[in-house]
Amino acid sequence: MPAVVRPGARALNKPLLIIGIDRKLAGLNFLIAVIVGATDGFVPKLSAFALFIALWAIGRRLTRSDSNIFLVMNQVRQRKALYDPLKRDPFRCVVARKQE
């Protein structure tokens, strides 16, 4: 049986990117750069621009490896208790072989 191809599914599951990074990260990046560069003078504005470029490059690199990495990390952060291995009881796995 041949595989069914649905071209609309990729567009529905594709994350929304702004300047090549996740939209929430892009907004946070811009907000941090605006807060840093809010004071008077050339040096704070230059440092805010450098911070914006650095955060954008980090976000772009992470987004290129996996476009949903920030969604996954947010889900892990919210459900941290579910993924905590110290809250689980230790278990032992024994492999038994048949006697020949």
C-alpha positions in Angstrom: 0.0 0.0 0.0 1.5 3.3 -1.0 2.1 6.1 1.6 -0.5 8.9 1.6 1.0 12.3 1.0 -0.9 15.3 2.4 0.9 18.5 1.4 -1.1 20.7 3.9 0.1 18.9 7.0 3.6 20.4 6.8 2.3 23.9 6.7 0.0 23.3 9.7 2.8 21.9 11.8 5.5 24.4 10.8 6.4 26.8 13.6 6.0 30.6 13.1 9.5 32.1 12.8 10.4 35.8 12.9 13.9 36.8 11.6 14.7 33.1 11.5 13.9 32.3 15.1 10.8 31.4 17.2 8.5 34.3 17.6 8.5 34.3 21.4 12.3 34.2 21.4 12.4 37.0 18.9 10.1 39.1 21.1 12.2 38.4 24.2 15.4 39.1 22.3 14.1 42.5 21.1 12.7 43.4 24.5 16.0 42.7 26.3 17.9 44.7 23.6 15.5 47.7 24.1 15.9 47.6 27.9 19.7 47.5 27.7 19.8 50.3 25.1 17.2 52.5 26.8 19.8 54.8 28.5 21.4 57.8 26.7 24.7 57.5 25.0 26.4 55.5 22.2 27.9 52.7 24.2 24.6 51.3 25.6 23.0 51.4 22.2 26.1 49.6 20.7 26.0 47.0 23.5 22.2 46.5 23.0 22.8 45.9 19.2 25.6 43.5 20.0 23.4 41.7 22.5 20.6 41.5 20.0 22.9 40.0 17.3 24.4 37.5 19.8 21.0 36.3 21.0 19.7 36.1 17.5 22.7 34.0 16.4 22.2 31.6 19.3 18.5 31.3 18.6 19.1 30.9 14.9 21.6 28.1 15.5 19.2 26.3 17.8 16.3 26.8 15.5 18.2 25.4 12.6 18.9 22.2 14.4 15.3 21.7 15.6 12.6 24.3 14.8 10.5 23.1 17.8 13.3 23.1 20.4 11.8 26.1 22.3 8.4 24.5 22.4 9.8 21.3 23.7 12.0 23.1 26.3 9.0 25.0 27.5 6.9 21.8 27.9 9.8 20.2 29.9 10.1 23.3 32.1 6.3 23.2 32.8 6.2 19.5 33.6 9.6 19.2 35.3 8.1 16.9 38.1 7.2 14.3 35.4 10.8 14.2 34.1 12.6 14.2 37.4 14.4 10.8 37.7 15.1 11.3 41.5 11.3 11.1 42.1 11.1 7.6 40.6 11.8 4.3 42.4 14.9 2.5 41.1 14.1 -0.6 39.1 16.2 -3.5 38.0 16.1 -5.1 34.5 17.0 -8.7 34.3 17.4 -10.5 30.9 16.7 -14.2 31.1 17.9 -16.6 28.5 16.4 -19.9 27.6 18.3 -23.0 28.6 19.3 -25.2 25.7 
